[in-house]
Amino acid sequence: MLTLTCRAARLAAVPLVAIFAFLMAAGNLFAADDKPQPDVVVFTNGDQLSGKFVQAIGNTVTFHSDIVGDINIDWSKIKELHTAQKLAVLDKNVQIRRHQIPANLPIGTVSVADNQITVQSTTNATIAPIPVKNAQFVIDETTLNKEVRGHPGFFQAWNGTATAGLTIVQATQNQYTFNGAVALARVVPTVSWLDPRNRTTLDYAQSYGKITQPAYIDANGNLVPESFSKSSIFHADAERDEYVSPRFYFLGEVSFDHNYSQSLDLQQIYGGGIGYTVLKTPKHELDVKATVQYERQAFFNTVTNENQDLIGSTFGAYYTLHLPRSMMFTQQVLYIPAWNNLHAYSVAETDALSFPAYKNFSFTVGTIDTYLNNVPLTFPKTKANSFQFTAGVTYNIKSSY
């Protein structure tokens, strides 16, 4: 009787196992259907790569592959491109206003062949092929909706760099130098194919060095005490830009400077003004700015009291150049006159060149040159010019929006 019962149980279990296996297979099938299909790019040499189309800006296509990561491809190197995701093609005639997507904007899956972009519209509308050379931007529909209709939180959409360099020498004299910098920018919208609404920038840079000479006995048997010399240069600023047109904006700024070599204890600037983007392409950008400001200068180690309150301006030019192989050159030139003391003016120039190294890391070399015309009377005499050459490793901070 027990044998018959066990045999019956085994026979009853067979259909349950079959049903369970069927459900598992069906689940895997539906999961496979839900998995997004890859985009495919075919190169002019016949090679093929599967992954995800990221964007196209000007002549450069960014494509992501799980094997090689993000790569930049020139349109001339692409024979064919087929996307499963929906993309939007923006030519020079398309104008996207704030929070509005044009009804006639080509959106759909994309195929590229013979230097022509064919869009299969989501509404089945007939869209004429678009020459690749006319497509200034190609972006995915999800990003389009997020950037046009959304707004990042204050702690989102920050991009920038953090750089640090260190030198240590232990010999007859002991020496160490440190330089570090953090530069952050938050532009809304966060993409270059939309006109900016506002921009916030934060910058911090510091250089510090010290050389120590230990005490010693000279040839006459006299004790020469320990001595040291140091350098300390500090700069911090913040700026907020509000755009009233694609290139013109109002701005407010604050900045703080300290330079031990120029006997400058602290220079404070609070001001506001206007700015204009003279040049803006995927390759380079040039901004010019002018402000009216209150300036407070405090010095140390002076023979007489040189501290003063000034009303002045800042005239500045800011240039960014994207070079081949993902290198980048940046330059900033500032002229800062004071209107109630024409003798109290300064000039500053900052240059930096970055070379990509590994993933988000790069190597940066640069110069910082400042001239302060009204350096105070000190002993020993203070030089008006201060020059730095810096080098360090940079980590590139990318947006999380």
Protein Blocks (a to p, Z undefined) as FASTA:
>chain_A
ZZmmmmmmmmmmmmmmmmmmmmmmmmmmmmmmmpccddddddfkopacddddfbdehjbc
cdddfklopadddfklpmbdcdfbdcddddfkbccdehiacfklccdddddeehiacddd
fklpacddddfklmmbacdfklmmmmmmmccdfkgoiacdddddddddddfbccdddddd
ddddddddfbfkbccfbdcddddddddddddddddddfkopacddddddddddddddddd
ddfbfkbccdddddddddfklopabacdddddddddfbacfkbccdddddddddddddeh
ifbdcbdcddddddddddddddehhiacdddddddddfklmklccddddddddddfbhjb
ccdddddddddfkbccddddddfbdcddddddddddddfZZ
